[in-house]
Amino acid sequence: MKRWLCILIFCLTGCIDGRSEQEKQQQLQDKLIMTDTTEITVLIPSLVSSKKLAITLPRCFFRTELQNKIVDGKIEVKAVTILFPLPTFSGFPNNAAAIQQCPDFSRPISGIGVRPLFPKIGTNELDYGNHWLIHQRFAYALKEEKNNLALYHSGIGGKLAIFANQSKENKADISIDFWPYDAANADSPFPDQFDVHSVLEKEFGFGYVVYTSKFLHGKNKPLPNQWYFADALIDIYKHNESLLDHPEIVQGFIENNNRILDYIHQHSKVVN
């Protein structure tokens, strides 16, 4: 009787936890990776040369899918996402301490995607100067020009885009895509987030999302009287103004991108 009772308990336990032993081990391994501070190097090959971008950071900053492919602390992938707490890129570094430690995966996570730039079709040449506008011209249509700036329609759905070339103030080409505030759809979260893309080491690119203070909380939230470029962008469209009349807002995005670029340079290099 006791024997059958033990078998019954064993079967019920197995039914309650339907995971296989392999699944349990994988989940345990994933949890360990989330706190693993061992540095690894991720290599991303260029599409136009033999160069590779080598990014070195603690293991916990990368997705768990990389684990089984790491050999001697290195792994080569086509592209990679580096993980940070959600507000990290909104006034970078939004929380200076957070970028020095493993992300807390129990809280919202944001990522910075790094990949090679795509060359012109059928060539090994890259387009510079509004790289995305030139390479994906079919996706943009000029909306207005003013003050040596140009604003474009981006795809469909009312999204807009503005571009800035590398210059003395701007360390790399940058594109900013956003949905302008629409009073008829005031509850939409889309105008509060901005997609930013930039060039890295000439042959690579990275992208991330900047959020307005609506998504920032506590010490990460700007003070009521503090000017914040992302809030300023949504505010001008609430007052039916144009981004082209406010170059200081574009400059705010550029300076934020410069700081992110400096951070990536601290943890990466180009190798042959």
PLY file of the C-alpha trace (Angstrom):
ply
format ascii 1.0
element vertex 272
property float x
property float y
property float z
element edge 271
property int vertex1
property int vertex2
end_header
0.00 0.00 0.00
2.80 2.38 0.95
4.56 1.51 -2.29
1.52 2.43 -4.38
1.03 5.60 -2.34
4.62 6.67 -3.05
4.14 5.98 -6.76
0.92 8.01 -6.75
2.65 10.95 -5.02
5.52 10.74 -7.49
3.12 10.79 -10.44
1.17 13.73 -9.02
4.39 15.65 -8.48
5.32 15.05 -12.07
1.91 16.23 -13.23
2.10 19.41 -11.17
5.56 20.26 -12.51
5.32 19.27 -16.14
8.83 20.48 -16.99
11.38 17.95 -18.15
14.68 17.67 -16.31
16.35 19.34 -19.27
13.96 22.28 -19.08
14.59 22.67 -15.35
18.35 22.68 -15.90
18.02 25.24 -18.69
15.94 27.55 -16.53
18.44 27.24 -13.68
21.26 28.01 -16.10
19.38 31.06 -17.41
18.98 32.40 -13.87
22.70 32.00 -13.24
23.49 33.89 -16.46
21.37 36.84 -15.29
23.83 37.46 -12.45
27.05 36.30 -14.14
29.62 39.12 -14.11
32.23 37.16 -16.08
33.26 39.26 -19.08
32.68 37.85 -22.56
33.49 39.28 -25.97
30.84 39.35 -28.69
32.18 39.63 -32.25
30.02 41.11 -35.02
31.41 40.78 -38.59
31.23 43.71 -41.01
29.32 43.22 -44.26
31.80 45.27 -46.30
35.22 44.15 -45.02
37.02 41.54 -42.92
36.71 43.73 -39.81
34.77 42.70 -36.73
33.35 44.78 -33.91
34.37 43.26 -30.55
32.13 44.21 -27.61
33.32 43.16 -24.14
30.90 43.33 -21.20
29.76 41.08 -18.33
27.78 38.02 -19.47
24.60 39.25 -17.75
24.28 42.17 -20.19
23.52 39.80 -23.08
20.57 37.55 -23.84
20.70 34.00 -22.52
20.48 32.52 -26.05
24.21 33.17 -26.50
25.25 30.80 -23.71
25.74 27.55 -25.60
27.83 29.20 -28.33
30.50 30.89 -26.19
33.98 29.41 -26.65
36.93 30.66 -24.57
34.93 33.72 -23.56
34.12 34.72 -27.16
31.18 34.34 -29.51
30.54 35.54 -33.06
27.01 36.62 -34.04
25.40 38.63 -36.83
23.92 41.14 -34.36
23.47 41.50 -30.61
21.27 43.24 -28.04
22.87 44.69 -24.90
20.42 44.80 -21.99
19.95 47.68 -19.52
17.21 48.95 -17.17
14.38 50.63 -19.10
15.24 54.35 -18.68
19.00 54.00 -19.31
19.05 55.78 -22.69
16.60 58.54 -21.72
19.09 61.23 -20.74
22.06 58.83 -20.77
23.23 57.69 -18.34
19.85 58.04 -16.67
21.17 55.98 -13.77
24.98 55.91 -13.76
25.12 53.09 -11.18
22.80 50.84 -13.21
25.13 50.56 -16.20
27.87 49.20 -13.93
25.91 46.18 -12.68
23.78 43.33 -14.01
20.25 44.38 -15.05
17.43 43.56 -12.64
15.29 41.25 -14.78
12.36 41.57 -12.41
11.98 45.15 -13.67
11.43 46.58 -17.19
14.43 46.10 -19.47
15.57 48.18 -22.43
18.09 47.16 -25.06
20.59 48.65 -27.43
20.83 46.70 -30.67
24.19 46.55 -32.48
24.61 45.22 -36.01
26.62 45.78 -39.21
25.47 48.48 -41.63
24.06 47.18 -44.90
25.89 48.25 -48.09
24.36 49.44 -51.31
22.68 46.55 -53.11
25.19 44.62 -55.22
28.23 46.47 -53.80
30.57 46.58 -50.82
30.07 50.32 -50.39
28.30 52.10 -47.54
26.27 55.30 -47.74
27.19 58.09 -45.33
25.52 61.41 -44.66
21.94 60.59 -43.64
22.85 56.92 -43.99
19.29 55.68 -43.36
17.68 58.27 -45.62
19.97 57.30 -48.51
19.87 53.55 -47.92
16.11 53.38 -47.31
14.94 56.33 -49.41
11.80 54.43 -50.41
10.61 54.62 -46.77
10.77 58.44 -46.47
9.01 61.38 -48.10
9.91 65.03 -47.48
7.37 66.83 -45.28
8.98 70.25 -44.76
12.31 72.09 -44.78
13.33 75.02 -42.59
16.39 76.39 -40.74
18.73 74.04 -42.64
16.74 71.07 -41.32
14.41 68.66 -43.08
11.54 66.62 -41.65
10.29 63.48 -43.38
7.27 61.22 -43.31
8.52 57.80 -42.16
6.60 54.80 -43.47
2.88 54.88 -42.73
0.75 55.82 -39.74
1.87 59.43 -39.34
5.38 58.69 -38.09
8.04 61.36 -38.76
11.83 61.27 -39.02
14.70 63.73 -38.87
18.37 63.12 -39.66
21.67 64.73 -38.67
25.04 64.11 -40.29
28.30 63.61 -38.46
29.78 67.02 -37.64
31.87 68.88 -35.08
29.00 68.66 -32.58
27.67 65.30 -33.75
30.04 62.33 -33.40
28.11 60.09 -35.84
25.21 60.11 -38.30
21.93 59.87 -36.42
18.27 59.31 -37.28
15.30 60.04 -34.99
11.90 58.49 -35.75
8.81 59.50 -33.77
5.03 59.80 -33.73
4.00 63.44 -33.11
1.46 64.04 -30.37
-2.13 63.81 -31.62
-4.85 65.34 -29.41
-7.41 63.03 -31.03
-5.43 60.06 -29.70
-4.04 61.57 -26.51
-3.80 58.26 -24.63
-1.51 56.65 -27.20
1.90 55.70 -25.74
3.68 55.97 -29.09
4.45 59.74 -29.02
6.29 59.17 -25.73
8.96 56.95 -27.30
11.54 57.80 -29.95
13.52 55.35 -32.08
17.14 56.47 -32.48
19.75 54.93 -34.80
23.39 55.88 -35.21
26.61 54.83 -36.96
29.38 53.08 -35.00
32.98 52.70 -36.18
31.95 53.50 -39.80
30.81 49.96 -40.69
28.37 49.23 -37.85
25.23 50.75 -36.38
23.24 50.74 -33.16
19.70 51.61 -32.15
17.73 52.25 -28.96
14.57 53.89 -27.63
14.35 57.19 -25.74
11.28 57.76 -23.53
9.60 60.89 -22.23
9.34 61.44 -18.47
5.91 59.74 -18.62
7.82 56.44 -18.51
10.41 57.59 -15.95
9.90 57.32 -12.22
11.55 58.31 -8.94
15.15 59.45 -9.25
15.06 58.69 -12.97
12.40 61.35 -13.61
13.49 64.92 -14.53
12.62 67.64 -12.02
9.49 69.74 -12.82
11.61 72.74 -13.89
14.29 70.68 -15.65
14.44 70.88 -19.46
14.46 67.42 -21.03
14.76 67.08 -24.80
12.28 64.17 -25.11
9.58 66.04 -23.17
10.29 69.16 -25.23
9.68 67.24 -28.46
6.25 66.00 -27.45
5.33 69.42 -26.01
5.92 71.36 -29.25
3.42 69.16 -31.08
0.92 69.67 -28.27
1.17 73.38 -29.18
1.01 72.76 -32.96
4.64 73.80 -33.50
7.27 72.14 -35.69
10.47 70.41 -34.66
12.24 72.42 -37.36
11.72 75.58 -35.29
13.49 73.97 -32.34
17.02 72.86 -33.31
17.91 72.74 -29.60
15.70 69.63 -29.28
17.56 67.84 -32.07
20.80 68.90 -30.38
19.55 67.33 -27.15
19.13 63.98 -28.92
22.58 64.38 -30.52
24.32 65.08 -27.20
22.54 62.11 -25.62
23.67 59.92 -28.54
27.25 61.20 -28.20
27.34 60.00 -24.59
25.95 56.58 -25.57
28.53 56.35 -28.35
31.33 57.16 -25.87
30.07 54.39 -23.57
30.07 51.83 -26.40
33.59 52.90 -27.42
34.77 52.23 -23.86
33.67 48.62 -24.16
34.38 47.82 -27.81
37.02 47.91 -30.52
37.39 46.96 -34.16
39.55 43.92 -34.90
40.64 42.25 -38.15
0 1
1 2
2 3
3 4
4 5
5 6
6 7
7 8
8 9
9 10
10 11
11 12
12 13
13 14
14 15
15 16
16 17
17 18
18 19
19 20
20 21
21 22
22 23
23 24
24 25
25 26
26 27
27 28
28 29
29 30
30 31
31 32
32 33
33 34
34 35
35 36
36 37
37 38
38 39
39 40
40 41
41 42
42 43
43 44
44 45
45 46
46 47
47 48
48 49
49 50
50 51
51 52
52 53
53 54
54 55
55 56
56 57
57 58
58 59
59 60
60 61
61 62
62 63
63 64
64 65
65 66
66 67
67 68
68 69
69 70
70 71
71 72
72 73
73 74
74 75
75 76
76 77
77 78
78 79
79 80
80 81
81 82
82 83
83 84
84 85
85 86
86 87
87 88
88 89
89 90
90 91
91 92
92 93
93 94
94 95
95 96
96 97
97 98
98 99
99 100
100 101
101 102
102 103
103 104
104 105
105 106
106 107
107 108
108 109
109 110
110 111
111 112
112 113
113 114
114 115
115 116
116 117
117 118
118 119
119 120
120 121
121 122
122 123
123 124
124 125
125 126
126 127
127 128
128 129
129 130
130 131
131 132
132 133
133 134
134 135
135 136
136 137
137 138
138 139
139 140
140 141
141 142
142 143
143 144
144 145
145 146
146 147
147 148
148 149
149 150
150 151
151 152
152 153
153 154
154 155
155 156
156 157
157 158
158 159
159 160
160 161
161 162
162 163
163 164
164 165
165 166
166 167
167 168
168 169
169 170
170 171
171 172
172 173
173 174
174 175
175 176
176 177
177 178
178 179
179 180
180 181
181 182
182 183
183 184
184 185
185 186
186 187
187 188
188 189
189 190
190 191
191 192
192 193
193 194
194 195
195 196
196 197
197 198
198 199
199 200
200 201
201 202
202 203
203 204
204 205
205 206
206 207
207 208
208 209
209 210
210 211
211 212
212 213
213 214
214 215
215 216
216 217
217 218
218 219
219 220
220 221
221 222
222 223
223 224
224 225
225 226
226 227
227 228
228 229
229 230
230 231
231 232
232 233
233 234
234 235
235 236
236 237
237 238
238 239
239 240
240 241
241 242
242 243
243 244
244 245
245 246
246 247
247 248
248 249
249 250
250 251
251 252
252 253
253 254
254 255
255 256
256 257
257 258
258 259
259 260
260 261
261 262
262 263
263 264
264 265
265 266
266 267
267 268
268 269
269 270
270 271
